[in-house]
Amino acid sequence: MTMHTYWIVLLPLLATGCVAPQAARVSPPSSLAPPVAVAAVTPTKMVETRYEVRGYRETASPDLRHDTHTVFRRTRVPVDAQNESGTVPRVSAPALSDAPLPASAELTAELATQRTVTAEIRALQSSMAEAERQMQAQYALLVRQSAEVMKVREQLEAERQRVHGSPLATTTAAAPAPVGTNQLPDVKW
């Protein structure tokens, strides 16, 4: 190896040696006393909190699925602390969809308005049903009366033919006149 290759290898090694990080020194301010360990001041104990985790799929790998399982978290708390961690099992709390919404004056007024409108609509529906029933009864009566009028007209024409024996009566009877028009010949009785 030549001296030139030694310099190529040695020069980067010397440069990195100069840039190496130095150990950081932390010195407390002169006005403060050295820190006291917290464990020495207050005795502590370990508390486990239980969490229920539902089954889920990994977002990065959808083929990987985790089943429902329980996770425990250990936390160091003071000895004199009460067991008021504020966590309860998931199954003990009611679902949010089951909990009713708080009542409000606006909601109560809107519900009252909707009840009033619904009552008015039902009253209108019943009155319209009654009017429809009356109209159908009236229509049925008119159809029966029209049939009776046509029967009486045919009987009248037959009687006219029998009494007068005129050929004009036979042509009139063959083509009945439209309802509401008077195309009967003037006959004096």
WONOR-V43093 format. One record per pair of residues at least 24 apart in sequence whose C-alpha atoms are under 7 Angstrom apart, sorted by sequence separation. I is the first residue (numbers start at 1). J is the second residue. If there is no record, write none. Layout:
# WONOR-V43093
i: <I | I>
j: <J | J>
This chain:
# WONOR-V43093
i: <48 | 49 | 48 | 49 | 48 | 47 | 48 | 46 | 47 | 46 | 47 | 46 | 47 | 45 | 46 | 44 | 45 | 44 | 45 | 44 | 45 | 43 | 44 | 42 | 43 | 52>
j: <72 | 73 | 73 | 74 | 74 | 74 | 75 | 74 | 75 | 75 | 76 | 76 | 77 | 76 | 77 | 76 | 77 | 77 | 78 | 78 | 79 | 78 | 79 | 78 | 79 | 90>
